[in-house]
Amino acid sequence: MENWGEAKQKTRNISVSGFSRAEDEARTRDNQLGRLELYQLSYFRYCGCKYTQHLMLYANFFLKKFHTATIGTFKIFTLNLLPNKKIMHTLKQITSQDTFIVRQPVLRPGRGIETCVFDGDDLPTTIHFGIFDNDDLVGVISVFEVAHPNFTEDMQFQIRGMAVLENQQKKGLGDKLVQHAEDYINQMHGERIWFNAREVAVGFYQKMGYKVIGEAFNIPDVGPHYVMHKKL
Ligand SMILES: CC(C)(COP(=O)(O)OP(=O)(O)OC[C@H]1O[C@@H](n2cnc3c(N)ncnc32)[C@H](O)[C@@H]1OP(=O)(O)O)[C@@H](O)C(=O)NCCC(=O)NCCS
């Protein structure tokens, strides 16, 4: 599955040998309506039409309304396999039980649902957020008000249970969840965020400005972890 950036990049790479080539390529992709529109219009832009702006508007109007538009020698259309269903990602507060549907397959695969319950999940100082793909919960993050012995600030928060369903990873959802948790922690006047990061996820958190402190340690049944943190 590719993202918009990659789709645009690939569009630039195809040769201007007629629209059928673009269409064939598009057919092999993830044929979401919005994504394909962008693909086709990017292709159109690539063709270097003199009146690109007007034609883009014109094409966009017809594509949205009729899923087809004819411009000069180009017939463009959307493959309406998922009619009018644009992807909408929303973030909202959820319950600890809601998180299990994502925690279980991502963080505790093959293990019982009881392993998804964390100490302190239902404390009044704990909060859980979920990211939804339309109505489906696809990613979760939990924030606990807990201090780590390495740090001295009064208001410290721990992130736990960070997980995005495997088929939804690498689309920016994890980033959105961490940003949302950070916004919440800022509102709570948090001074330090810390967590035990799985070794495989260290790079992800580093991109968001978190630093490793100390040596790797093992969490039984889960694997090697590092303490990571950020001062707010
Ligand atoms: C780690 C995880 C939460 C990341 O979520 P995601 O939605 O895939 O991440 P995003 O798409 O928002 O990625 C944001 C950036 O981090 C990068 N990234 C994502 N996962 C990464 C990883 N494991 N290592 C290094 N970089 C990573 C992405 O490429 C992206 O970089 P870019 O902005 O330069 O394109 C998700 O992969 C996951 O649930 N993994 C399994 C469970 C897990 O390890 N959870 C963490 C427990 S501490």
PDBQT file of the ligand as one rigid body, heavy atoms in Angstrom, charges set to zero:
ROOT
HETATM    1  C1  LIG A 301       5.586   1.681  15.745  1.00  0.00    +0.000 C 
HETATM    2  C2  LIG A 301       4.218   2.041  15.201  1.00  0.00    +0.000 C 
HETATM    3  C3  LIG A 301       3.316   2.501  16.305  1.00  0.00    +0.000 C 
HETATM    4  C4  LIG A 301       4.392   3.197  14.181  1.00  0.00    +0.000 C 
HETATM    5  O1  LIG A 301       3.122   3.557  13.672  1.00  0.00    +0.000 OA
HETATM    6  P1  LIG A 301       2.947   3.908  12.119  1.00  0.00    +0.000 P 
HETATM    7  O2  LIG A 301       1.548   4.392  11.927  1.00  0.00    +0.000 OA
HETATM    8  O3  LIG A 301       3.396   2.762  11.308  1.00  0.00    +0.000 OA
HETATM    9  O4  LIG A 301       3.984   5.085  11.962  1.00  0.00    +0.000 OA
HETATM   10  P2  LIG A 301       3.900   6.362  11.002  1.00  0.00    +0.000 P 
HETATM   11  O5  LIG A 301       3.399   5.931   9.676  1.00  0.00    +0.000 OA
HETATM   12  O6  LIG A 301       3.151   7.452  11.684  1.00  0.00    +0.000 OA
HETATM   13  O7  LIG A 301       5.430   6.735  10.886  1.00  0.00    +0.000 OA
HETATM   14  C5  LIG A 301       5.951   8.022  11.147  1.00  0.00    +0.000 C 
HETATM   15  C6  LIG A 301       7.386   7.998  10.683  1.00  0.00    +0.000 C 
HETATM   16  O8  LIG A 301       8.120   6.999  11.410  1.00  0.00    +0.000 OA
HETATM   17  C7  LIG A 301       8.656   6.031  10.518  1.00  0.00    +0.000 C 
HETATM   18  N1  LIG A 301       8.540   4.729  11.150  1.00  0.00    +0.000 N 
HETATM   19  C8  LIG A 301       7.420   4.032  11.396  1.00  0.00    +0.000 A 
HETATM   20  N2  LIG A 301       7.714   2.889  12.016  1.00  0.00    +0.000 NA
HETATM   21  C9  LIG A 301       9.059   2.872  12.175  1.00  0.00    +0.000 A 
HETATM   22  C10 LIG A 301       9.968   1.962  12.768  1.00  0.00    +0.000 A 
HETATM   23  N3  LIG A 301       9.541   0.828  13.333  1.00  0.00    +0.000 N 
HETATM   24  N4  LIG A 301      11.292   2.270  12.754  1.00  0.00    +0.000 NA
HETATM   25  C11 LIG A 301      11.721   3.421  12.183  1.00  0.00    +0.000 A 
HETATM   26  N5  LIG A 301      10.893   4.339  11.618  1.00  0.00    +0.000 NA
HETATM   27  C12 LIG A 301       9.591   4.062  11.608  1.00  0.00    +0.000 A 
HETATM   28  C13 LIG A 301       7.808   6.134   9.264  1.00  0.00    +0.000 C 
HETATM   29  O9  LIG A 301       8.508   5.683   8.123  1.00  0.00    +0.000 OA
HETATM   30  C14 LIG A 301       7.526   7.627   9.217  1.00  0.00    +0.000 C 
HETATM   31  O10 LIG A 301       8.649   8.297   8.739  1.00  0.00    +0.000 OA
HETATM   32  P3  LIG A 301       8.508   9.519   7.690  1.00  0.00    +0.000 P 
HETATM   33  O11 LIG A 301       7.695  10.572   8.425  1.00  0.00    +0.000 OA
HETATM   34  O12 LIG A 301       9.911   9.922   7.420  1.00  0.00    +0.000 OA
HETATM   35  O13 LIG A 301       7.782   8.957   6.522  1.00  0.00    +0.000 OA
HETATM   36  C15 LIG A 301       3.552   0.871  14.456  1.00  0.00    +0.000 C 
HETATM   37  O14 LIG A 301       4.406   0.447  13.438  1.00  0.00    +0.000 OA
HETATM   38  C16 LIG A 301       3.227  -0.310  15.342  1.00  0.00    +0.000 C 
HETATM   39  O15 LIG A 301       2.136  -0.396  15.894  1.00  0.00    +0.000 OA
HETATM   40  N6  LIG A 301       4.185  -1.253  15.422  1.00  0.00    +0.000 N 
HETATM   41  C17 LIG A 301       3.980  -2.486  16.177  1.00  0.00    +0.000 C 
HETATM   42  C18 LIG A 301       3.809  -2.239  17.668  1.00  0.00    +0.000 C 
HETATM   43  C19 LIG A 301       4.918  -1.406  18.259  1.00  0.00    +0.000 C 
HETATM   44  O16 LIG A 301       6.090  -1.627  18.003  1.00  0.00    +0.000 OA
HETATM   45  N7  LIG A 301       4.492  -0.432  19.055  1.00  0.00    +0.000 N 
HETATM   46  C20 LIG A 301       5.400   0.416  19.774  1.00  0.00    +0.000 C 
HETATM   47  C21 LIG A 301       5.551  -0.141  21.126  1.00  0.00    +0.000 C 
HETATM   48  S1  LIG A 301       6.753   0.793  22.039  1.00  0.00    +0.000 SA
ENDROOT
TORSDOF 0
